[in-house]
Amino acid sequence: MEFAQHVSDVQRLTESLGQLPEPMVEPAFIVVSGLPGSGKSYFCNRLAERLPFVILESDALRKILFPSPTYSLQESNRLFRACHLLIEQLLRKGIPLILDATNLSERYRERLYSIADRLDVKLILVRVEAPVEVVRERLKARREGANPEDKSDADWEVYQRMRPVVQKIRRNHYAVDTSRDITPVLDKIVREVKR
């Protein structure tokens, strides 16, 4: 039963992606991590304007599997199991990816490292951050529905709950403050992907 559920979940997520970019011989896998309101989706969208990558945005994917999400542990486990299978499937087909998810603990990131290592794809890690006052303003704007494109429900309370559990990324990674000009980091990542 569980296996059938995963297959069905992955299929629903795949269908939600629409037109996929052209496969590459050596697809890159970019993992973007950060707290709610840090600017992950903004950063990922700016990156995707410059690279023909699929963005897997965990908030959007969650709402495909769970139209009224509860954010329970079981729901998150099911979502990320499907995401990991989807990531592996797409990378095997040569589809380059950007994963937009909080990914705050090294334990969760280890699963992503292991997929990249196993498939021998270029893994690029990015930690996105912003000053607390900026995040608070962004989350206030989110609550007021300022950006209809915003798929996240995370608010200031969620941010404060998650902040103490952030773990350092142990592998080499880019750090970007989205309250400043993100172009230099975008340039470096684009160069690394094309190298």
N, C-alpha and C positions, 0 to 999 in steps of 0.2 A: 504493500500500500504506500509506504513512505517513498519508495523509489519512483512510483508512478506520479506521486505528488511533485517530486523534484523535476521530473521530466516536463510535466504540465506547467509548472512555475517558470522554468527556463524558456519554454516555448512562448508563454505569454509575454515574458520580458523581451524576448527576441523580436516578437511581432511589434512591440511598442517602439522599437528603435527606428523604424522606417528605413529609408535608403541608407545602406552601409557604404563607406568609402571603398575605394579599390584596395584589394589585398596587396600587402607588401611582402617581399621576400624575408625581410627582417623587421617585423612590426615592433614598435616600442610600446611599453606599458608605463604610463605616467600615473602615479598614485599621489593624490592631493589630500592632505590631512589638515585638520584644524577645527577649532571650536565653532559652534553656531555663531553667525554674524561676523566671522573673521574675513569673509570675502572669498570663500572657496569657489562658489558657483560663478561669481564675477570673473575670477582668475581663470577658471576652466574655460569659460566662454571666450575670453580674450585669446587664450591659447588656441582654441579650436578655430578661431578666425584665421590663424596663421598655419595650422597643421590640419590635414584632413583626417582627424581622429573622431571616433565615436566617444561621446561623453556618457558614462554610466553614472547617473546622479542618484544616489541611494534614496533620497527623499521622493523623487519622482517614481522610481521603480517600486518603492514601498506602496505607493498609492495605486499602482497597477495591480499588485497582489492583494492589497487591503484597502479598498476604497474609503473606509473609515478607520484609519489606523489607531491602535491603542498603545503602540510603542512598548508592548510587553516583551519580555525576554524571549518567549516562544516565537512571537512574531518576528523579532529581529533575527533569531537563529534561522528561521525558515527563509527570510529574505536574503541573508548573507550566504546561506548554503546555495541558494539559487544564483546569487551574484557570482560566487566563486566558480560554479559550473559554467555560467555564461562567459565569464572572463576567459576561462580555459578554452572553451569552444571557439570563441572569436579569435583569440591569439593563435590557436592551431590553424585557423583559416587564413591567418596573415592580416587580420584586421587590427590596426593600431587603436589603442584605447587610452582614455583618461578616466580614472575612477575618482569621483567627487563624493567623498564620505568623511565623516569625522575621523575615523581610524585613530582614536586617541591612545590605544594601548598597543604596546609592542607585540603582545600575544596575538592580537587580531592582524597586525601587519605581517607577522611571521607567515601566516597562511598565504598572503600575497607574495612575499619574497619566495616562498617555496614554489608557487605556480611559475613565477618568472624564471627561477633557477632550473626547474624541471624542464621547461620548454625552451630554455636558453634564449630568452628574449631580453632586450635592453630594458632595464628597470630604472626609472627616474622618479625619485622621491621629492616631494615638495611639502614644506610645512608653511601654511598660510596663517598669518596672525595680524592683529590690529590692536591699537591701544584700547583699553577697557572703555573709555568714554565714547570712542567711535563705535564700538560694538553695541554699547547701550543705545546710542542714537539709531543705529541700523535696526536693532531688534524692536525698538519703539515704532519705527517706520513700518516694519514688517507687520506688527500687530495691527497697525492702522490700514494695512492693505495697500501700501504705497506702490508696490511692484507686483502686478498680476502674474508675472513670470515666476515669482518666488514660490518654490514648491515646499519649502520647509515650514514646519509648525513650531520649531524650537523658539522659545522666547527667553527673556532675561533670566527667569527662574531656572530653566533648563541649562542655560549657559553657566550660571553660578553652581549648579549641581555637578556639571561636567568638568569645570575648571580644575578642581583639585586632583582629578584622575588622569590628567594629561601626562603621558610618559614621553621621555626623550626618544627621538628616532635614532637608533644605534648605528644605522648605516649612513653613508654620505648622502646628503640631501641639500636641496636649495631651501633657503628661508626667505620669505617675502612678506613685507608689511604692506597690506593693501590700502593703507591710508596714505601711502606715498606712491611715487611713480613705479609701476610694476614692469615697465618696458625693459629695463636691463635684465631682469630675471627671465622674462619671456624670450628675449634675444638669445640668452645663454642656452635655454632649453631647446629652442629651435635649432641652434647650432649643434647641440649634442645629438639631437634626433637625426640630423642630416649627416653627422660624422660617420 
